[in-house]
Amino acid sequence: MGLLNGQTEHQYYGSEELFGKYQFTSLTDIINQFIIVYVGEDKIISKVKRTDVAFHAQRALAELSFDTFKSCKAQEITVPASLQMVLPQDYVNYTKISWVDSAGIKHLLYPTSKTSNPTNHLQNSNGDFNLEVQSTINASGEITLDDYYPQIQVGDIVSGPSIGSWPVHGNTTVAGVTTLVLGDYDAATIIANTFVASTVLPNATFPITETLSISNASGGLKFEYTSVTTPSITSAPWVVNENVITLDNASDSEGVEVGMNIEGNSGAFNFSAWPPGTTVTGVSGKYITMSQPAGAVLAPTSLSSGITFTKPLTDSDTWSNYKSSTPSENQDDYQDDTYWKMNGNRYGLDPQHAQANGSFYRL
């Protein structure tokens, strides 16, 4: 017995490539059947070239695919601890998103409209969009802050009642405390600090303790920052006049990403060895390339405090809390992470949360 597509039962069951092919009609069969039925003497079309029929058949197939045929792709992704994933390269829209349990059963996830990721800017205790820090200023111009502040970048503007406004010339962090040196950055005269407290404030009694305000050089609002600090470097961290940092070990670059800002001091001289705006352009093992060379004149052979790489945090508290807590649809309240039937207290429940499979948010 032969199948509709001309294959025998033996051929069909003996080849995996033929499984299910009976449900399709080939384009060649469509063209042949059209010519047999509609082309010829006393028929609708008396004469036509086969290429013309093939052209219109292919055009019809294309139009059907636009309006009728489904074109869906399924992709299984292991979600990391961050609970975030990158959308596929050819992503247009999703039809459904599910998580799969240990038995291989899919549980449909529903999108939530009750959260977002608003812009996260730093605010002081009064709610003003301003970064304020407590500091101690000594006679040599070094400013010791009360904590570690990775969000303070070289080139930022520091303002205070006693010192006025100065750009950050260099910063370093030792034992979890940030120290600043103020002054204009000039790679050619990198050793010369413009701001020296004993000169600018000759009648002051040092040390001076006061609150400083930090702002971007561009005038924009400050973001919270995260940072990665490499271990202390015993070998040459870069080659003079080039833009390559050489760490001691490949593992020392863990956490360093392209686009991060490069911060740190130059060892004995408490200023930045990198011009403002220097960023990471590549990470390959223990080698890190920079967007511009370090200061060539006093490039040190080692850094006892390592090098710090920073980047702004764009995640808001809203988004961070959403990622870190168990969704309300998976628990009966926010006191613990257990799921119960809420003892019949379903009045006013949002339908999108009336299920126990969880939810997702698309940034």
C-alpha positions in Angstrom: 0.0 0.0 0.0 1.4 3.5 -0.9 0.9 6.7 1.1 -0.5 9.9 -0.3 3.0 11.3 -1.0 4.0 8.2 -3.0 6.1 6.6 -0.2 5.6 3.0 0.7 5.0 2.0 4.3 8.5 0.4 4.4 10.1 3.6 3.2 8.1 5.7 5.6 8.8 3.7 8.8 12.4 3.0 7.8 13.5 6.6 7.5 13.2 9.2 10.3 13.4 12.0 7.7 10.0 10.9 6.3 8.1 10.9 9.6 5.1 13.2 9.3 5.8 14.3 5.7 2.4 13.0 4.6 0.8 16.1 6.1 2.6 18.4 3.6 2.1 19.0 -0.1 5.2 19.9 -2.0 5.4 23.1 -4.1 6.3 20.9 -7.1 3.0 19.0 -6.7 1.0 22.2 -6.5 2.6 23.5 -9.7 2.1 20.2 -11.6 -1.6 20.0 -10.5 -2.3 23.6 -11.5 -0.9 23.0 -15.0 -2.8 19.7 -15.4 -6.1 21.2 -14.3 -6.0 24.7 -15.6 -3.6 24.9 -18.6 -4.4 23.6 -22.0 -6.8 23.8 -24.9 -10.4 24.6 -23.9 -9.2 25.3 -20.3 -9.0 28.5 -18.3 -5.4 29.2 -19.5 -4.6 28.0 -23.0 -0.9 28.5 -22.8 1.5 29.4 -20.0 5.2 28.9 -19.1 6.0 26.7 -16.2 8.3 29.4 -14.7 5.3 31.8 -14.6 3.2 29.3 -12.7 6.2 28.7 -10.3 6.6 32.4 -9.7 3.0 33.0 -8.7 3.0 29.8 -6.6 6.0 31.0 -4.6 4.4 34.5 -4.3 1.2 32.9 -2.9 3.3 30.9 -0.4 5.0 34.1 0.7 1.7 35.9 1.2 0.3 33.0 3.2 3.4 33.0 5.4 2.8 36.7 6.2 -0.8 36.3 7.2 -1.5 32.7 8.1 1.5 30.4 8.7 2.9 30.3 12.2 6.6 30.9 12.7 7.5 30.3 16.3 10.8 29.3 17.9 11.3 27.6 21.2 14.4 28.1 23.2 15.4 26.6 26.6 17.6 28.8 28.7 19.1 28.1 32.1 18.4 31.2 34.2 21.5 32.3 36.2 21.4 33.5 39.8 20.7 37.1 38.7 17.3 35.8 37.3 18.0 37.7 34.1 18.5 36.6 30.6 19.4 38.1 27.2 16.6 37.9 24.6 17.5 35.9 21.5 19.1 37.8 18.6 16.0 37.3 16.3 13.5 38.0 19.0 10.3 39.8 17.9 7.8 38.9 20.6 7.0 36.0 22.9 4.0 33.7 22.8 4.6 32.1 26.2 7.3 31.8 28.9 7.4 28.8 31.2 9.6 27.2 33.8 10.2 23.4 33.7 10.1 21.3 36.8 12.1 18.2 37.6 9.5 16.0 35.8 9.8 18.0 32.6 6.4 19.7 33.0 6.0 23.3 32.0 4.5 25.8 34.3 3.3 28.9 32.5 4.7 32.3 33.8 2.6 35.4 33.5 4.0 38.9 32.9 3.6 41.4 35.7 2.6 45.0 35.2 3.0 45.9 38.8 6.7 46.8 38.8 9.3 48.7 36.7 12.9 49.8 36.8 12.9 53.6 37.3 16.1 55.6 37.2 18.1 55.3 40.4 19.9 58.5 41.4 21.8 59.2 44.7 20.0 61.4 47.3 21.2 62.8 50.6 19.4 62.5 53.9 17.1 65.5 53.0 16.0 63.8 49.8 17.9 66.2 47.5 19.6 64.7 44.5 23.1 65.2 45.8 25.9 63.0 47.1 27.2 64.3 50.4 30.1 62.8 52.3 31.8 63.5 55.6 35.5 64.3 55.3 38.7 65.2 57.1 41.1 67.6 55.2 44.8 67.7 56.1 47.4 70.4 55.3 48.8 68.6 52.3 45.5 68.6 50.5 44.5 65.0 51.1 40.9 64.5 51.9 40.0 61.4 53.9 36.3 60.4 53.7 34.2 58.5 56.2 33.6 55.5 54.1 34.3 53.9 50.7 32.7 55.8 47.8 33.1 54.0 44.4 30.7 56.5 42.9 33.3 59.3 43.2 35.2 59.4 39.9 38.3 61.3 38.7 37.0 64.5 37.2 34.0 64.8 39.5 33.5 68.2 41.3 34.0 68.4 45.0 32.5 71.4 46.9 32.7 72.4 50.5 32.4 75.5 52.7 36.1 75.8 53.3 37.6 74.6 50.0 35.2 75.9 47.4 34.8 73.7 44.2 37.6 71.6 42.8 37.8 68.6 40.4 39.0 65.2 41.8 42.6 64.7 40.7 43.0 61.3 42.2 41.4 58.8 44.6 42.5 55.7 46.4 40.9 53.3 48.8 42.8 51.8 51.7 41.1 49.7 54.5 37.7 50.5 53.1 38.2 54.3 53.3 38.4 56.6 50.2 41.0 59.3 50.1 40.9 62.2 47.5 43.4 64.6 46.1 41.9 67.6 44.3 43.3 69.6 41.4 43.2 69.7 37.6 44.4 66.6 35.8 47.2 67.1 33.3 49.0 64.0 32.1 52.1 66.1 31.1 52.5 67.5 34.6 50.9 64.8 36.5 52.9 65.3 39.7 51.7 68.9 40.2 48.5 69.1 42.3 46.8 72.5 42.1 45.0 72.1 45.4 47.1 72.2 48.6 45.1 72.9 51.7 47.9 74.8 53.5 48.3 77.1 50.5 44.6 77.6 49.6 43.6 77.9 53.3 46.8 79.4 54.9 45.0 80.5 58.1 43.1 77.3 58.7 43.7 74.9 61.5 44.2 71.4 60.3 42.7 68.9 60.1 39.3 70.3 59.0 36.2 68.2 59.3 33.2 69.1 57.1 30.5 67.8 54.7 31.4 67.8 51.0 29.1 67.8 48.1 30.0 65.6 45.0 28.6 66.2 41.5 29.4 65.1 38.0 31.6 67.4 35.9 28.8 67.5 33.3 26.3 68.6 36.0 24.3 65.4 35.7 23.0 63.5 38.7 25.1 60.8 40.4 24.4 57.1 40.1 25.2 54.5 42.7 28.4 52.5 41.6 29.7 49.0 42.0 33.4 48.2 41.9 35.9 45.4 41.5 39.4 45.8 42.9 42.3 43.7 41.6 44.8 42.3 44.1 48.0 44.2 44.7 50.2 44.2 41.6 53.9 43.1 42.0 54.9 43.3 38.3 54.6 46.2 35.9 50.9 47.0 35.6 51.3 48.5 32.1 53.9 49.4 29.5 54.7 53.2 29.4 53.0 55.0 26.5 50.8 52.0 25.8 47.2 51.2 27.0 47.7 47.7 28.4 47.5 46.8 32.1 49.2 43.6 32.9 48.0 41.9 36.1 49.9 39.2 38.0 47.4 36.4 37.2 44.5 35.8 34.8 42.2 35.2 37.8 42.9 38.8 39.0 40.7 40.1 36.2 37.6 38.3 37.5 34.7 40.7 37.5 36.3 43.3 35.2 34.0 44.1 32.3 34.3 46.1 29.1 33.1 49.7 29.7 34.1 49.9 33.4 35.9 53.1 34.5 39.5 52.7 35.7 40.2 54.3 39.1 43.2 54.1 41.5 46.3 55.8 42.6 49.9 55.5 41.5 51.4 54.1 44.6 53.7 56.6 46.3 51.9 59.5 44.6 48.3 59.8 45.7 46.8 60.8 42.4 45.2 59.0 39.5 47.4 57.4 37.0 44.6 57.5 34.4 43.1 60.5 32.7 39.4 61.1 33.5 37.0 59.0 31.5 39.5 56.1 31.0 37.5 52.9 30.5 38.1 49.2 29.9 38.0 48.3 26.2 39.0 44.6 26.4 39.7 41.8 29.0 41.9 38.8 28.0 43.3 36.8 30.9 45.6 39.0 32.9 45.7 41.7 30.1 43.3 44.6 30.3 43.3 47.2 27.5 42.3 50.8 28.2 40.6 53.5 26.0 43.6 55.8 26.5 47.2 55.4 27.8 48.1 56.0 31.4 50.2 58.9 32.5 53.6 58.1 30.9 55.9 60.2 33.1 55.4 58.5 36.4 53.9 55.1 35.4 54.8 52.9 38.4 56.2 49.4 38.3 53.8 48.1 40.9 50.6 49.1 42.8 50.4 48.0 46.4 46.7 48.8 46.6 45.8 47.3 43.2 43.5 48.9 40.6 39.8 49.6 41.0 37.3 49.2 38.2 33.9 50.8 38.7 30.6 51.0 36.8 27.3 52.7 37.6 24.4 50.6 38.9 21.4 51.1 36.7 19.1 48.8 38.7 16.7 50.7 40.9 15.6 49.6 44.4 12.3 48.6 42.8 13.9 46.2 40.4 16.4 44.8 42.9 13.6 44.1 45.4 11.5 42.4 42.7 14.4 40.1 41.8 15.4 39.3 45.4 12.0 38.4 47.0 9.4 35.7 46.4 6.5 37.0 44.3 3.2 37.5 46.1 1.5 34.9 43.9 3.9 32.3 45.4 3.0 32.9 49.0 0.1 33.8 51.2 1.7 37.0 52.5 5.1 38.8 52.8 6.0 37.4 56.2 7.5 34.2 54.9 8.0 32.3 51.7 5.3 29.6 52.2 2.3 29.1 49.9 -1.1 28.6 51.3 -4.7 29.0 50.1 -5.1 32.3 52.0 -8.0 30.8 54.0 -10.5 32.0 51.5 -9.3 35.7 51.6 -9.4 36.1 47.8 -11.6 39.2 47.7 -9.9 41.9 45.5 -7.2 39.6 44.2 -5.6 40.7 40.9 -6.3 37.9 38.3 -2.7 38.1 37.0 -1.5 36.9 40.5 -4.2 34.2 41.0 -1.7 31.4 40.2 1.3 29.8 41.8 3.7 29.6 38.8 5.4 32.9 39.3 5.8 35.9 37.1 8.4 37.7 34.9 9.2 41.3 34.0 10.6 42.4 30.6 13.1 45.3 30.8 
